[in-house]
Amino acid sequence: MTEQERQKAFEEEQKRISETVSKIKHRIAVFSGKGGVGKTTVAVNLAYGFKLKGFWTGILDADVTGPNVPKMLGIDDNPIVMKDQLLPFEKNGVKMISMAGLLKKGQPLIWRGPLRSKIINQFLADVIWEELDYLIADLPPGTGDEILSIAQQMKPDYAVIVTTPQQVSIIDAERAVNMAKQLNIPNIGIVENMSTLICPYCKKEISLFGKGGGQVLAKETNAQFLGSIPIDTDICALSDNGIPFILEKPDSEASKVYKSIVDSIISQLNK
């Protein structure tokens, strides 16, 4: 391919991305400073929280090398290819695209940054999202190329930073908040996940990883504090079985927090 042909292909891809983004009212990036904080679980349940409100919602699994969204939705199929476009999966009314559907089970994706960014571009340019009210992008941990690609191409209007209360997580979450600011994402909210555990025997509240770190970080960084999600053993069990927690346990304390977070985001974006 000549340089002129590459430039033309790039311009055509950018045009398709712009067309896709123009049909999506709000774009939310969910990321964290480190792994293991429950970022994907938060992204999935927030997506279904918006769906429960009656919004057309989609999930873009942008964690290219560690795609876990399909597992949490119970999807184990290959995406349907229509000419040069991909048809996203749909589960319980929410659309989803992920690299997992393009890989064999257990196959690692050993790609450098530019290739990972390229696949994210394709998820925006060549997936038939149609019109959506909210598109949730589940990003990989850290501050790598995928986050830059999402910021530049999807143009999120809200960043949800997920952390746990422990200090080592808060330190990394602060970096994520500052990165969101540098990327000019206009609204930033912090979710403190795995905040407390209610003892099933004595019913006392146990702070396994400390308490209040997310709230303190939000105050220090002038970000919106969205809420503290308690530990619920059913979250893990249901996620492993491909069932969104918020749908199965809508009246649980954790689901009430998820719904409150959704309300806060909607309120902030409507200002």
N, C-alpha and C positions, 0 to 999 in steps of 0.2 A: 504494500500500500504506500503510495506516495504521500509526501507531507501535505499536499493539497487535499488529497482524499481523506487523510486523517482529520484535518481541520474541518472538512465538511461533515464527517461523521460525528465529530464532537459537537458542532453547532446544531445538528439535527437532534442529538441526544439531549442537549440543553433545552431545546425547544419543547421536546416531549416532557421533560421534567417540569418545565414552567406550566405546561398545560395541565399536568397532573396536580401540581400544587395549587393552581388556581381553583380547582374543584373541591379543595379541602378547606373547610372554614377555620379549623384550629388544629395546630400540629404541636404535639407534646413530646418532648424528649425525656426519657427516664434513664438516668445514669447515676453512677456512684464512684467514689474515689477508689474503692477496693471491692474485691469479690467476696461472696459469701454473706452479703447483707440482706439478701432476699429481693433484689432489684426486679428480677423477672416475675416473681410472685406478685409484687406490687403492681407492675405494669399490666399483667393479665387481669388482676382483680379490678384495677381502675378502669380498664377498657370495658369490662362487663358492668361496672358501676355506671358508666356513661350510657351503656346500652339499656340498662334498667330504667334510665331516665327518658328513654325513647329516642336517643340519638343514634344516627348511623355511624358506626365505629369500626375502625380497623387497627390491626397491630402489625407493625413492620419489625421483624426480628433482625435487628442490625448487629447482633452479636454473631458475626459471621463464623468465627472459629469455635464458638461454644453455643450453638443455637438450641435453646431448651423450651421455647414457647410451644412447639408442636407437642412435646411430651405433656405439658401442662393442660393442653386442650384435647389430648387423646387422638391426635392426628398422626397417622403413620402411612400416608400415601404420597405419591409424586404429584406435583402440580400439573394441571392441564395446560398444554401449550396450544395456543390458537394463533396460527400463522407465526408472527414474530413477537407475540405477546404471551404473558402468563396470566392465567386465571387464578386469583387468590383462593385459598381454602375459605370455607365459611362454616363456623361452628356456633350454634346457638345465636345466630344473627350477627356475629362479629367476623369480619374478614381478616385474613392473616396470610402473610408470606414469610418464608424462612428458608435459609440455606439448607436446613435439615432435610427438606423434601428433595433436594438435588444431590444428596450424598448417600452412599451406602451406609448401612448401620455400622457404627464404630469407626468409620473412615475419618482420619484426621484431615483437616484442611490446612496445609502448610503453604500459606501465601504471604508474600510481603504486603506492606501497607497499600501501595497503589492498586493491587488487584482486589484487596478487600474493599477499598473505596469504590472501585469499578462496579462490584456487584451491588453495592448500595445504590449507586446511580441507576442501575438497571431495575432495581426494585421500585424506584420512583418513575423511571421512564417507560418501562415495558410491562408493568403489571396493571391489569384493568381494575383500578380501584373504584372508578366511577365517582359519584359525588358522595362525600363523607362530611359529617359534622366534626368528628375528631379522629385523628390518626395518631396512635401512640407508638413511638419508636423505642424499642427496648435495646439500649446500647451496651456495649461491653464495658467492663470496669476500667478505670484509669482515664487517661486523657490522650488517647491515640487518634490515628487517622480517621477511624470510623466516625468519631464524634465531630471532627472537622468537616467531614463530608456531609453529615446530617445537617450541621449548622449552616453550611454554605448552600446546600441543595434543597433541603426540606424547609428551611427557614422557620424553625419552631418559634412559637410565641409563648411557650411556657416550658420551663425546665424543672423537672421533679428530681431532687437529689435525695437518694435513699441512704440512710446510715443506721447503724445500731448505736446504743448509748455509750459503748465503751470508747475510751479516749483515742485508741489507735484508729478506730473507724472515723471518729470526728475529725481527726487531723487530715485524713484523706478526703473526707467530705468537704472540708473547707477549700481544698484545692479544686474540687469539682465546682463548688459555688463560684470561685474566682474565675475558673475557666468559662463558665456560663456567662459571667459578666463581660469577659474579654470578647466573647463571641456575640455580644450584643443581644442576647436573648432577653426580651423585655420583662418577663415575669419569672421569678425563681422561687420555688417552694421547697421546704425540707420536710421529709417524712422520717420519723424515728421508728424503725421497725424492730420487732422483738424486744419491746420495751419492758414488759413485765409478764410474769406468769402467775396465774391464780392457782394456788395449791388445790388439787382435787379433793384433798382430805380435810384440811383445816380452813380452806377458803381464804387464806391470807395471801396478800400480794407479795410476790417475790421478785426482786430486781436482780435477775441473773447477771446482766451485763452493765449494771449501773443504771442511772435514771436521770433524765433531763438533759442529756448532752445535746440532743437535737434542738431543743428549745433555746439553750444557751447559744448554740452556733447561729441559729436564725437571728437572734437578737444582735449578736456581734457583727454579722455580715449584712444586716438589714434585709434579710430574706423573709418570706412569709413562712411561718410555721404551720404546717398543714395538719399535723396530728401524730399521736403515738399509737402504733398498732401493737396490741398485746400478743404474746405467744399463745397459739392455739394448736394443739397437736393434730387437729383435724385438717389444718391448712396443708401440712406436709403430706398426710395420708391421701387427701383428695387430689392434690396436685400430682402426686405419683400415679394416680388413676385417671388423670386427664379430665378432672372435674373442677371448674372454677369454684373456689370456696364461697364466694359471695352469692352464687346461685344456689348452692346446696344448703348453706347455713346463713340465710339472710338476716336472721334475728340475733346472731351471735354478737358479742362485743366487738370483735375484730371487724365484722362486716359493717357494723354501725360506724366505725371509724373510717372504713373505706368510703362509705356513702357520704360521710361528713367531708372527707377530702375532696371528693368529686364536687360537692356543693361549693366548697371554697374556691376550687379552680374555676368553676363556671361563673361564680360571682366576680372573681378577679378579672376574668377575660371579658366580662360584660361591662366592666367599668369604662 
